[in-house]
Amino acid sequence: MLLACWQPMQPLDEKDYLEIVIKQAAHEDIRRRLDQYGVFDKQLFPDLDGIAKWLKYRAFEINGTI
């Protein structure tokens, strides 16, 4: 889940947000396309968990090298 607000201290009404559900079958294709554009976990979430997810993806899930 990702939430981006321009007024984070204001309460949200149901009309103020849009929920987008991505089918499980599309996850891998979307992740590869985002990786091609340089958008990945370690960039979006620059903490230890984000870096670990990126490293796991690059080293083990796409059979590539770092």
C-alpha positions as CSV (number, residue, x, y, z in Angstrom):
1,M,0.0,0.0,0.0
2,L,1.3,3.4,-0.9
3,L,-0.3,6.7,0.1
4,A,0.9,10.1,-1.1
5,C,-0.8,13.2,0.3
6,W,-0.2,16.9,-0.3
7,Q,-1.9,17.7,3.0
8,P,-1.0,14.8,5.3
9,M,-2.5,16.4,8.4
10,Q,-6.0,16.6,6.9
11,P,-8.3,13.7,7.3
12,L,-9.2,11.8,4.1
13,D,-12.7,11.3,2.9
14,E,-13.6,8.3,0.8
15,K,-13.8,10.6,-2.3
16,D,-10.3,11.9,-1.7
17,Y,-8.4,8.7,-2.7
18,L,-8.2,6.2,-5.4
19,E,-7.5,2.5,-4.8
20,I,-5.8,0.6,-7.6
21,V,-5.6,-3.1,-7.4
22,I,-3.0,-4.8,-9.5
23,K,-3.6,-8.5,-10.3
24,Q,-0.9,-10.9,-9.0
25,A,-0.2,-12.1,-12.6
26,A,1.0,-8.6,-13.6
27,H,3.4,-8.0,-10.6
28,E,6.5,-9.5,-12.2
29,D,6.1,-7.7,-15.5
30,I,5.5,-4.4,-13.8
31,R,8.5,-4.9,-11.5
32,R,10.8,-5.7,-14.4
33,R,9.6,-2.6,-16.3
34,L,10.1,-0.4,-13.3
35,D,13.6,-1.8,-12.9
36,Q,14.4,-0.9,-16.5
37,Y,13.5,2.7,-15.7
38,G,15.6,2.7,-12.5
39,V,12.7,2.5,-10.1
40,F,13.2,-0.1,-7.4
41,D,12.9,-0.9,-3.7
42,K,16.3,0.5,-2.6
43,Q,15.4,3.9,-4.3
44,L,11.8,4.2,-3.0
45,F,12.6,2.8,0.4
46,P,16.2,3.6,1.2
47,D,16.3,1.8,4.5
48,L,17.8,-1.6,5.2
49,D,14.6,-3.5,4.3
50,G,14.4,-1.7,0.9
51,I,18.0,-2.4,0.1
52,A,17.6,-6.1,1.1
53,K,14.5,-6.5,-1.1
54,W,16.3,-5.0,-4.1
55,L,19.4,-7.2,-3.5
56,K,17.2,-10.3,-3.2
57,Y,15.4,-9.4,-6.5
58,R,18.5,-8.6,-8.4
59,A,20.6,-11.5,-7.2
60,F,18.1,-14.3,-6.9
61,E,14.8,-13.6,-8.6
62,I,15.8,-12.4,-12.0
63,N,18.9,-14.6,-12.3
64,G,21.1,-11.6,-12.9
65,T,24.2,-10.3,-11.4
66,I,24.6,-7.2,-9.3
